[in-house]
Amino acid sequence: MTASSESLPGVGRTALGVAGLRAMESRRPDRLFDDPYAQAFVEAGRAFFPEVPDSAKDKSVGALFYAHVVVRTRFYDEYLLRAVAAGCEQVVLLASGLDTRAFRLTWPDGVRLFELDLPEVLEFKERVLAAESAAPGCVREAIPADLREDWSALLLAAGFRYDAPTAWLVEGLLIYLSHDEATRLLTTVGELSAPGSRVSFERRTNNRNGLAARVRAMPSASGLTTLWKGGLGSEGPAWLAEHGWQTELHVQSVLAVEYGRSAAEFSDGGFVTAVRS
């Protein structure tokens, strides 16, 4: 393996930790999903991310995130497949990181999937996937872009159709953006969304026992939490409703039970999904 993560920016390196958690889940006999490429990312980047945990029982930041990442991954897998079954012809992953849904999910014919992330992240990702001879199950376009800047022109140039229903996924991104950056990004999503388009992202609350609060309390997590800018905080669902979206809330603890996992790791956070009117 010749791929290197040496040049990955701070936010991009967190994607390696998430890949490590997906690799752990994929090894379980009762796994909620199977990511056959996650371990390859971990091995390629381990020299630069030594704290990727090897067990969900590790008393580390990764162990604290484990249950959250597993439920989130399964939920978003189902969200995207439901969206395309409902008529979304395009899928856009904003800050796709080391996501491999283009390769590991079964997509209907005709789906076009766009991945946007920083150039260094996508370069690392493409090298690892090429070494694994990974082939996508849909038409896939990887677009280097800084989502804090104007990225819509790059998406349109890659073949995105603003008149076609689209499933947008903003997974794990908003907390790394300021409030203004987050609203600009979601405003752009709305401008590019035909009626029937869908969007989803994490729904944060102000619960003092929530995941973000617990991570902030860990001194070893300072390298991560210093990257957090807050995004929309708990305002996300209300913001969508005020800007032409019909929203639905999903509680993570309830989802965990539905998936056969314990709800003990979760507070009242979860996800918001929304459909463009």
N, C-alpha and C positions, 0 to 999 in steps of 0.2 A: 504494500500500500504506500503510495507516494504522496497522497493528499496530506496537507498540513493545515492546522488551525492556528498557526502562529500569528497570522494577520487578522484573525477574527476580532471584531470590536466587542466591547463588553456585553452588549445586549445579545449579539450573535453567539457568544460563548455560553450564555445561559441555555441556548438551544441544545447544546451538547448534554447538559444535565437532564433536560427533558427527554432527550433520546435515550439516555441511560435508564430512566424510569420506564420508558416504553419497552426497552429491552428486557428489563426485569419482569414486567407483566407478561411479555410474550413467552417467557420460559415457564409460566405457571400452567398446570394442567387445567385449571378453571379460568384461564385468561378471558378477559372481556374483549380482546382484540389481538391480532397477530401482526406485528411489524417486523418483517424479515430483514430489514435493513438497519434497524436501530443499533444493533450491536456493532455493525461495521462503522457507523459514525463514532461510536464510543471508542473503538480501538484506534481509529484514525486520530482522534483528538485527545486521548487519555493523557499524553505527555503534557498537554496544556490545560487539562481540566482534571486534576488528580482526585477531586472530591466526589466524582460520580460514584454513588453508593452501589455496593454489590448486593445489598440485602435491604428489604423494606424495613427491617428491624434496626438498621443503623441509626444511632442517635445523631443525625446530621440534618442539614437543611433539606437535602434530597429526600430523606425519609419523611420529613414533615410534609413535603409536597406530593409524596407518592400517591396517596389515595385521591387527592384532588386531580392530579394529572390523569390518572386512570379513568375516573368517572368522566372527566372533561373530554378525553379522547373518544370514549365510547359514545357519549352524547353527541359530539360533533360529527362522528361518523354517521350516525343515524340521521341527524339533521340534514346533512348534505345529500344523502341518498333519498330522503323524503322530498327534499326540494327539487331534485331533478325528476323524480317520479311525478311531481306535481306540475311539471312543465318548464322548469328552469333549464335553459339550454347551455348556460355558461356558469362556471364556478370560478370565483376569484378568492384566492387566499392572500390576505394582506398580512405582511410579515410572516411568510410561510415557514421560515426557519428550516428545520430539518424534517418537516412534514413529508410523509411518503404516501399520502392518500391517492395521489395520481397513479401509484404503482400497486397498492395493496387492496384497494376497494374495487368492487365489480361495477363498472359504469355502463349505463345504456349506450347504445350507438349514438353518435352525434354530439356527445358532450365535449365541450372545449373547456379546459381548465387552465387558469392563469395563476402563476405564483409570482408574487412581488416581495423582494427583500433586498437588503444591502448587497452590493456587488461582492464583497468579501465572503458573505454567507453563502451566496449562490455558487460562487466559484468552488468553495470547499465542498458543498453539497454535490455539485456536478461531478467532481473528481471521484468522490466516494461511490456515487451511483454508477459511474462508468466502469470503475474497477469491479463492481458487483454485477456488471452486465444487466442492470435493471432496465426493464422496458415498461413504459406507462400503458395503462389500460384505457387511455383516452387520448385525445389530442391535447398536448401539454405545451405551454409557453412559459418559460422562466424569464422574468423581466427584472433586471437590476434597477433598483429605485430606492430613493430615500423618501419614505412616506411622510416626512415632515415638510417636504417640498411639493412642487407640482408634479404629480405622477400620472394624472389622467391622460395626458398626451401620449405617454409611453404605452399605456394600456391600449388606447385606441390604435396606435401605430402597429401594435402586435396583433390586431385583428378583432379586438373586442367590439361588440355591437351594442350600442346604448339603447337600441329599440327591441332587444331580446331580453326576456326575463332572466335574471341572474341570481345565483345564490352566493352571497358574500359571507366570508368567515373572517372575523377579526379576533383571532385566538391569542390570548395572552399579551396583547399589544398595548391596549389603552393605558394601562398603569405606567407605562414608560413614556407617555406623552403628557405634555402640559394640558390644562383645560382647553386653551385656545387651539392647540395642535389637534386634540381629539375632536373638537367640534368642526374644525376645518376638514379633517379626514372624513367624518361622517356626513358632512354637507356635500362633499364631493361624491361619496357613495350614493346619496340621494339623487344628485343631479344626473348620475349615470344609470339610474335604476328605472327600467320600464315597469309599468303596472304588473303586479304579480311577482316582482323580485322579492327576495328574502335576505335578511341580515341577522347575524347572531354574534354576541360577544358575552363576556362574563358579567354577571350582575353582582356588584359589590354592595355591602351594607356597612353600617357604622358599628357593627357588633364588636365589642372589645375582645371577644373570644374568637373572632374570625381568623382566617388563615393569615391575612396580611399583618394583623396585629401580633400574632404569635411569631411570625418570621421576624418582624422588626425587633422583637424582644430578644432575639438570639444574636449575641455579639459576633458569632462566626458568619452571620448573614449580611454584615455591613457592606461587603462588596457588591451584593445584589441590591439591597434596599436603597443604597445611595443613587442607583439608577432610576428609581421610581419617582415619577413626577405627579402621580395621582389621577391623571386622565379626567374622566367625568365623575369620579367617585361613585356615589350612589344615585346620581342624576340620570344615568343612561336610559332607563325605560321611559322616564318622563320626557326626556329630550326627544326620543324617537317619536313618541305619541304627539308631540307638538310640531313635528316636522313631516307629517304625512305617512306615518307607519302605524299599523295595527299590531300591538305588542302582546306577547304572552310570556309569563314568567315561569321558570322551572327551578325548583328547589333542589339543591345538590344532595341533601341528605335523603330526600324522597327517592331521587334517582338511584342513589347507592343501594337502597333496599330493593328497588325494582331489579337491579343488576345482580342481586345476591350478595352484596357486600354490607359491611357494618356502616351504620350512620353515625357512629361515635366520633369519627374524625371531622365531622362537618358541623357548622353552625347554620345560619339561615341564608347563606349566600347561594349562588347558582348561576343561571344563565337567562338571558333575554333572547327571544326570537321575535322577529317582526316581519310583516308582509307589507309591501308597498301598495297603497291604495290606488 
